[in-house]
């Protein structure tokens, strides 16, 4: 009995990916943030219990799902962490106030840095110089594509077996690893160094009209956007992950993924969601994660290959 249990635990550990460990570390550390300033975080005890329960769940359930014979369960075991990102993002409403209040955010420093580099605020001056409805609509569309680029890459990855004869699960796991690490770093940065961005931090309002995607993004930001999540730009950093994995693995799709990625980077500034330095920081973060991810590999995947 003991030997069987031990073998099952070993098999489970071999199915545990790096993202599982990173997620557990993030959950444990962020569970203690509210203790530092309980006045801004509702129900810190319940939050700690939620984080603890999620950490246990992640430590056990996704590795089990990866060993399933059913495609849907195996897929869920690999892509579960991005599905939890909305919870992590929602917590920023309170975590962003743990170390800094609104008046002491990173924004003044970023504004001074941009004025030192450019002599003005690019995010404001660009939209003032080009108050073009069609261009604004294009930029809002590009910004909106952020929510679907990861799905687009996953579709490409699962078609890869038939088109290129490559192991699609490896492509998926490498992509999810890099995307997850990127977002966990962003959430940590937003907690420790919150910045609100030029649209919200007393930078002046610029009225530019639009159509369908302008209205969609307006609704998203009215009902779901949180302050304090500007530096670095997760839109840029996270979108760089599917762009690079597409560039590396699917050359025929480079043109449209690159076009969308470039437009998306532009849109973050034109639409005043981010400072230019947020974009630069996002590109640097994405590049760093891709470099680290390619060097770390995936311990569970490599172990399973050796066993097989």
C-alpha positions, 0 to 999 in steps of 0.5 A: 500500500505504502509503495503504491501510494509513493509511486502515485505521488512520484507519478503526480510530481512528474506531471507537475509543470513549472507553472504549477509551482509558480502559481502556488508561490504567487498565491501563497505570497499574495495571500499575505499582502492584505495583512500589511494593510487590512484597511484596504482589503475586504475580508483578508482572512477569507482571501487567505483561505481562498488562496490556500485552497487554490494552491492545494487545488493547483498542486494536485488537480492539474497534474492529474488532469494531464494524465487523462485519456480525455482531450478536454480534461488534458487540455484543461490541465494545461491551460487552467492557469490563464483561466484563473487570471481574471481572479488575479486581475480583480484582486488588483483593485485592492492589492494596488493600494497595499503599498501605494495610494493613488496620489503616490503611484508610479505615474508622476515618475513615469510622466517625468521620465517621458518628458525627459526622453521626448520633451512631451507626453506622447500618449496625449500629443498623438491623439491630439494631433490625429483625432481621426475617427477611423484611426481611433476605431482601428486602434481600439480594434487592435487593443481588443485583439489582446483577448483573443491572440492566445486562443488564436495561437492555441488553435494553430498549435492543435492544428500543427499535428496534421499540418507540420507533424509536430507534437502539439502538446509541447507547443501548448505547454511552452506557450502557456508556460511563457504566458503564465510567467509573464502575467504573474510577473505583471500582477506582482509589479502592479501590486508593488509598483502601481501605475494608473496610466495617462487616461486616468492619472490627471493627464487630460481628456482627449475626445476622439470618436469611434464606432463598434470597437470603440464602444466595446472597449468603452464598455469593458473599461467602464465595467471591468478595467482597474486602476494601477495596472499600467506598468509594464503593459501586460497588453504588450508583454502578454501579446508578445508571447503568442506573437513570438511562438507563432513567429517561431513555429508557424512561419506562414502565419507571421504576417498577420500575427506581426501586423496585429502585434504592431498595431496593438503596441501602437494602440496602447499609446494612441488610446492613452491606456499606457505610457510609451515607457510602459510599452518598452517595459512590456517588450523587455519583460516579454523578451526576458520571459521568452529567454528564461522560458527557453532555457528552463524548458519544462521539467515535467515534460522532459521527465516524461520524455525520458521515461518513455 
